[in-house]
Amino acid sequence: MDSEVILDVRNLETIYVIGKERIIRAVDNVSFSVHRGEILGVAGESGCGKSTLAYSLLKLVPPPGIIKGGEINYYGWGNKVNILDLPENMLQRYRWKEVAMVFQAAQSALNPVMKIMGHFLDTGLAHGLTKREIYERARILLKQVRLNENVLDMYPHQLSGGMKQRVIIALALLLSPKVLILDEPTSALDLLTQKNILDLIKEINRKLNLTMIFITHDLSLLAEIATKVMIMYAGKIVEMSPVEDIFYNPRHPYTIGLIKAIPSLTGDISTVKSIPGEVPDLSNPPHGCRFAPRCPYASKICREVEPELENIGDGRYVACHKWEDI
């Protein structure tokens, strides 16, 4: 894997303003880097800020969301560019040509009365490609995602869920982006189709050296696909490590809880345990560590002082006062 950074996020803060007084801090002072060619897995419970983070990276946060502060530095053009400072015409070039996204529940994004070729044409023509270029590129991409070119002449209802998801991935690759964000790309798919999509994503990453950010609530998926894993909780990064360390030597109690909640195909089902308690209200998060009310290791300092995301060596980061004891 190339060690060169392609995306560097510093102190990113994205909020949702609800009414006159309620502010939801969906992404709260988040910093991380993505290196060329790696697959960064982002995991956490629903509502932890994963999807908001993905939308923020494209400066596409829907209202009433606001990117309040921080930097999203992109290095794909050869020099550092903070995309939050880009004018609209440059943002259009950045989106899809540089960083593309497969949105959550993307299968429903296909127009039911438009053939698949029409979707490719809409995307390509909007970014300056000719019809011939689009057709040739679409044929190649469909082959890469293990679909026959006759799919171009079909309507979405004629395709299975897995086929539609592969079409969406091919569409995202049409403009040859350097970074691909996948938000829950295997949700609503059966287990066999999930496995096929994961294999496809790994193959694309390997053949194209395409940098990917894979977002999921299912931590077990990342064991097979990710090179590095970032765990989010209540708008914060609580742990970030190479994938092997996350599963074999986790340092944050929340990561441990997520792993214990994964059912085993061979183990005793009675050992599977959910994390007690509920995700905090992000408009009024608890003092100190946000996980403290649910944490079996929490002490007085955890409830009073918010832990910083600390570099503990070997590419590992953790935000926990008790990480050395875990």
Solvent accessible surface area in square Angstrom, and as a share of the most:
residue,aa,sasa,rsa
1,M,149,0.66
2,D,65,0.34
3,S,90,0.58
4,E,88,0.39
5,V,41,0.24
6,I,1,0.01
7,L,0,0.00
8,D,21,0.11
9,V,0,0.00
10,R,90,0.33
11,N,83,0.43
12,L,0,0.00
13,E,39,0.17
14,T,0,0.00
15,I,9,0.05
16,Y,42,0.16
17,V,52,0.30
18,I,70,0.35
19,G,63,0.61
20,K,205,0.87
21,E,161,0.72
22,R,111,0.41
23,I,60,0.30
24,I,38,0.19
25,R,75,0.27
26,A,6,0.05
27,V,0,0.00
28,D,16,0.08
29,N,83,0.42
30,V,2,0.01
31,S,25,0.16
32,F,3,0.01
33,S,25,0.16
34,V,0,0.00
35,H,44,0.20
36,R,52,0.19
37,G,9,0.09
38,E,3,0.01
39,I,4,0.02
40,L,0,0.00
41,G,0,0.00
42,V,0,0.00
43,A,0,0.00
44,G,1,0.00
45,E,44,0.20
46,S,94,0.61
47,G,54,0.52
48,C,2,0.01
49,G,8,0.08
50,K,14,0.06
51,S,34,0.22
52,T,15,0.09
53,L,1,0.01
54,A,0,0.00
55,Y,59,0.22
56,S,0,0.00
57,L,1,0.01
58,L,0,0.00
59,K,71,0.30
60,L,61,0.30
61,V,23,0.13
62,P,62,0.39
63,P,124,0.78
64,P,67,0.42
65,G,13,0.13
66,I,87,0.44
67,I,38,0.19
68,K,114,0.48
69,G,27,0.26
70,G,31,0.30
71,E,70,0.31
72,I,0,0.00
73,N,4,0.02
74,Y,0,0.00
75,Y,62,0.23
76,G,11,0.10
77,W,58,0.20
78,G,71,0.69
79,N,92,0.47
80,K,117,0.49
81,V,28,0.16
82,N,31,0.16
83,I,0,0.00
84,L,32,0.16
85,D,112,0.58
86,L,23,0.11
87,P,77,0.48
88,E,105,0.47
89,N,109,0.56
90,M,59,0.26
91,L,6,0.03
92,Q,83,0.37
93,R,112,0.41
94,Y,0,0.00
95,R,18,0.07
96,W,62,0.22
97,K,75,0.32
98,E,12,0.05
99,V,0,0.00
100,A,1,0.00
101,M,9,0.04
102,V,1,0.00
103,F,63,0.26
104,Q,94,0.42
105,A,66,0.51
106,A,3,0.03
107,Q,36,0.16
108,S,96,0.62
109,A,75,0.58
110,L,10,0.05
111,N,58,0.30
112,P,94,0.59
113,V,122,0.70
114,M,53,0.24
115,K,75,0.32
116,I,0,0.00
117,M,34,0.15
118,G,18,0.17
119,H,19,0.09
120,F,0,0.00
121,L,42,0.21
122,D,86,0.45
123,T,41,0.24
124,G,0,0.00
125,L,83,0.42
126,A,82,0.63
127,H,37,0.17
128,G,68,0.65
129,L,48,0.24
130,T,75,0.44
131,K,132,0.56
132,R,186,0.68
133,E,86,0.39
134,I,0,0.00
135,Y,88,0.34
136,E,64,0.29
137,R,64,0.23
138,A,0,0.00
139,R,83,0.30
140,I,89,0.45
141,L,0,0.00
142,L,0,0.00
143,K,162,0.69
144,Q,56,0.25
145,V,0,0.00
146,R,110,0.40
147,L,17,0.09
148,N,96,0.49
149,E,75,0.34
150,N,93,0.48
151,V,3,0.02
152,L,10,0.05
153,D,96,0.50
154,M,46,0.20
155,Y,74,0.28
156,P,8,0.05
157,H,140,0.63
158,Q,93,0.42
159,L,11,0.05
160,S,61,0.39
161,G,27,0.26
162,G,6,0.06
163,M,48,0.21
164,K,45,0.19
165,Q,5,0.02
166,R,48,0.18
167,V,0,0.00
168,I,17,0.09
169,I,1,0.00
170,A,0,0.00
171,L,25,0.12
172,A,14,0.11
173,L,2,0.01
174,L,2,0.01
175,L,22,0.11
176,S,69,0.44
177,P,9,0.06
178,K,76,0.32
179,V,0,0.00
180,L,1,0.00
181,I,0,0.00
182,L,0,0.00
183,D,1,0.00
184,E,15,0.07
185,P,1,0.00
186,T,5,0.03
187,S,36,0.24
188,A,107,0.83
189,L,17,0.09
190,D,89,0.46
191,L,146,0.73
192,L,129,0.64
193,T,26,0.15
194,Q,33,0.15
195,K,91,0.39
196,N,66,0.34
197,I,1,0.00
198,L,5,0.03
199,D,39,0.20
200,L,0,0.00
201,I,1,0.00
202,K,62,0.26
203,E,32,0.14
204,I,6,0.03
205,N,23,0.12
206,R,164,0.60
207,K,138,0.59
208,L,79,0.40
209,N,91,0.46
210,L,8,0.04
211,T,2,0.01
212,M,1,0.00
213,I,1,0.01
214,F,0,0.00
215,I,1,0.00
216,T,1,0.01
217,H,105,0.47
218,D,50,0.26
219,L,6,0.03
220,S,41,0.27
221,L,20,0.10
222,L,0,0.00
223,A,57,0.44
224,E,70,0.31
225,I,7,0.04
226,A,8,0.06
227,T,63,0.37
228,K,31,0.13
229,V,0,0.00
230,M,0,0.00
231,I,0,0.00
232,M,0,0.00
233,Y,3,0.01
234,A,0,0.00
235,G,0,0.00
236,K,37,0.15
237,I,10,0.05
238,V,10,0.06
239,E,0,0.00
240,M,11,0.05
241,S,0,0.00
242,P,44,0.27
243,V,16,0.09
244,E,105,0.47
245,D,41,0.21
246,I,0,0.00
247,F,44,0.19
248,Y,189,0.72
249,N,65,0.33
250,P,26,0.16
251,R,54,0.20
252,H,2,0.01
253,P,7,0.04
254,Y,0,0.00
255,T,0,0.00
256,I,32,0.16
257,G,13,0.13
258,L,18,0.09
259,I,43,0.22
260,K,116,0.49
261,A,39,0.30
262,I,47,0.24
263,P,85,0.54
264,S,61,0.39
265,L,186,0.93
266,T,133,0.77
267,G,44,0.42
268,D,85,0.44
269,I,120,0.61
270,S,81,0.53
271,T,87,0.51
272,V,48,0.28
273,K,129,0.55
274,S,97,0.62
275,I,25,0.13
276,P,93,0.58
277,G,56,0.54
278,E,149,0.67
279,V,51,0.29
280,P,24,0.15
281,D,72,0.37
282,L,16,0.08
283,S,35,0.22
284,N,117,0.60
285,P,37,0.23
286,P,41,0.26
287,H,161,0.72
288,G,10,0.09
289,C,17,0.10
290,R,25,0.09
291,F,4,0.02
292,A,5,0.04
293,P,97,0.61
294,R,17,0.06
295,C,21,0.13
296,P,115,0.72
297,Y,90,0.34
298,A,19,0.15
299,S,38,0.24
300,K,147,0.62
301,I,80,0.41
302,C,9,0.06
303,R,130,0.47
304,E,104,0.47
305,V,76,0.43
306,E,80,0.36
307,P,17,0.10
308,E,143,0.64
309,L,60,0.30
310,E,81,0.36
311,N,92,0.47
312,I,42,0.21
313,G,31,0.30
314,D,135,0.70
315,G,44,0.42
316,R,15,0.05
317,Y,72,0.27
318,V,0,0.00
319,A,8,0.06
320,C,15,0.09
321,H,61,0.27
322,K,47,0.20
323,W,43,0.15
324,E,131,0.59
325,D,112,0.58
326,I,39,0.20
